[in-house]
Amino acid sequence: MNAKIKFLIVGGFAFLVDASVYLILTGELQLSPLSARVLAFTIAVLVTCTCNRFITFANRIHQQFYKQYALALLAGLISLLPNLVVFLGMLFVLPNTIVFELFAFMCGTIIGIISNFVLSDKLVFAEKA
Amino acid sequence: MLNRIHPIWFLISGILLFRLVSLTFYPLIDTTEARYGEIARIMLETQNWVTPQFDYNVPFWGKPPLHTWASAAFGGVLGVSEFSLRLPHLLVSLITLFVVSVFAKRFNISASLVILVLASTLGFFVASGMIMTDAFLLLGMTMAMVGFALAWRDNSNSFAYLGFIGIGVGLLAKGPIILVLIGLAIVPWLLVNYGLVNGVKALYRKIPLFKGLALTLAISLPWYLLAESATPGFLNYFIVGEHFLRFVQSGWEGDLYGTAHSEPRGIIWAYWIIVAFPWSLYFAGLLVMKKYRAALSQHKFNFYLPSYLICWLISPMLLFTMSGNILPIYVLPGIPALALLVAIMLQQIKFSVVMTSLLTPILMLIYLTIELPKLSNEKGDKTLLSNIDREFDLYYLHKRSFSGRFYSSGKAMKIDLIDELSAADYPFYLVVNRKNFVSKEVFDECEDITSNKRRILLLCK
């Protein structure tokens, strides 16, 4: 199985952990949506970082985990930028219907995933020199 | 250690974790789930484990009790809540996944791929966390079909008995309909591949029919006899009414527990596309491509597996094609066969498989966070009753909702006329339908406490 599919699987798993944590925080623990979102995102990045280190890029020589985690958070935030640019840009251009909105959301997410993969490959999990 | 686990198991565990967490996130909504939840709650409260009750001392003859037993038992151990009543349905679904994975391994099909497809199918995902009969029927059907195929191919009596236990489970989950579903899957397969005479001979030779049927009866018959003895008339209503008249008469009027549905004939095939989503569309895409179609015939199974799976897949649709009184979830017993077919055709995980498997959880997340709060307000009384003083009596004018009964722990009482309240102890709560709230003077002793889209809660002092 190549690294791209592994990366996607890890991303899917992290998304589900993110959604589960968010549901617990807003439902059972009654946190505000924003606090829940930030906390769930932080945990999801931790899960992604751990799984990518041991699964997707397992055959590389790694630097210390806390450094990778900090870089993974940074990569996640940087990838948010192309994601939002594509999403908002498409909303601006396309007709205002739910179908196009979902399409724009999907395109934004895909660009975000690609950006995150490139950053993970070249920056977060780059082989230690 | 993590790198020793196949990555696909992370995705599967993510989907199951998300389903587990979501069990607590939404209230029981009228009618189906709130009704079965209330029946389970009454079973636990009254400790009458033989006859499920529609209301106190009103027998519910519409379905056998297996799923009610499970929900009531978990309610007894964990305390009655949405989570505890739904949890056994998820656990039973996990057993179904395990049984399907055994089947896949025996036929050298990727078990993880089969589980991923099945777990991420919309119908499976929904049924695995709702208080309904369907997760248990699915388990019974899966055990029966897996047991039969492996008993046939490997001459294994153990698997044959697994199949007969599955039939017993199906009889206690939904009734004799399990026999029709299995018959509609196996008989056409036998006729096509072996012919009538050879098929019957082989069946007699390979399957321990008499001992197996004895096992099935030993599992299921005692409850049927006990139920008839406890409430005479049950067998006639359940066998003739629910299994025959219900399906042949659109809008059947003998239904004791609601209104029979009246859907156009053949709509079950459209329902399949929805319940099997997104894999129904993915499967259709695979069928169009020659290389994936060819995978079905190239695989060496030492068994007529593709035709077996197709017969299994379509048996619910064959049964319900001519019926108007149906629900979409009725196609669920055939869905494991779809997962197996997709896995045989694909053979390995692909980019598109990962993306497709995430569609159902994404849809459910959107539904849970955006649509469900609105739906809960329209179709359930949990929020309406969340702050009532449990010491006061609670009345529903004209009609009690199942969710109202469940969330008041059975204390909600129904009245047909306002005059009936003259003997009531003040203060009390009164729930009225918005339609009936035209004249405020009738309720002038009452204070409007809260409301939802359908009902208003009044406190009368």
Boltz contact constraints between the chains, C-beta under 6 A:
constraints:
  - contact:
      token1: [A, 5]
      token2: [B, 351]
      max_distance: 6.0
  - contact:
      token1: [A, 6]
      token2: [B, 7]
      max_distance: 6.0
  - contact:
      token1: [A, 8]
      token2: [B, 354]
      max_distance: 6.0
  - contact:
      token1: [A, 9]
      token2: [B, 7]
      max_distance: 6.0
  - contact:
      token1: [A, 9]
      token2: [B, 11]
      max_distance: 6.0
  - contact:
      token1: [A, 9]
      token2: [B, 354]
      max_distance: 6.0
  - contact:
      token1: [A, 12]
      token2: [B, 11]
      max_distance: 6.0
  - contact:
      token1: [A, 12]
      token2: [B, 354]
      max_distance: 6.0
  - contact:
      token1: [A, 12]
      token2: [B, 358]
      max_distance: 6.0
  - contact:
      token1: [A, 13]
      token2: [B, 10]
      max_distance: 6.0
  - contact:
      token1: [A, 13]
      token2: [B, 11]
      max_distance: 6.0
  - contact:
      token1: [A, 13]
      token2: [B, 14]
      max_distance: 6.0
  - contact:
      token1: [A, 16]
      token2: [B, 14]
      max_distance: 6.0
  - contact:
      token1: [A, 16]
      token2: [B, 18]
      max_distance: 6.0
  - contact:
      token1: [A, 16]
      token2: [B, 361]
      max_distance: 6.0
  - contact:
      token1: [A, 19]
      token2: [B, 18]
      max_distance: 6.0
  - contact:
      token1: [A, 19]
      token2: [B, 365]
      max_distance: 6.0
  - contact:
      token1: [A, 20]
      token2: [B, 17]
      max_distance: 6.0
  - contact:
      token1: [A, 20]
      token2: [B, 18]
      max_distance: 6.0
  - contact:
      token1: [A, 20]
      token2: [B, 21]
      max_distance: 6.0
  - contact:
      token1: [A, 23]
      token2: [B, 21]
      max_distance: 6.0
  - contact:
      token1: [A, 23]
      token2: [B, 25]
      max_distance: 6.0
  - contact:
      token1: [A, 24]
      token2: [B, 21]
      max_distance: 6.0
  - contact:
      token1: [A, 27]
      token2: [B, 25]
      max_distance: 6.0
  - contact:
      token1: [A, 54]
      token2: [B, 2]
      max_distance: 6.0
  - contact:
      token1: [A, 54]
      token2: [B, 3]
      max_distance: 6.0
  - contact:
      token1: [A, 55]
      token2: [B, 2]
      max_distance: 6.0
  - contact:
      token1: [A, 55]
      token2: [B, 3]
      max_distance: 6.0
  - contact:
      token1: [A, 55]
      token2: [B, 7]
      max_distance: 6.0
  - contact:
      token1: [A, 58]
      token2: [B, 3]
      max_distance: 6.0
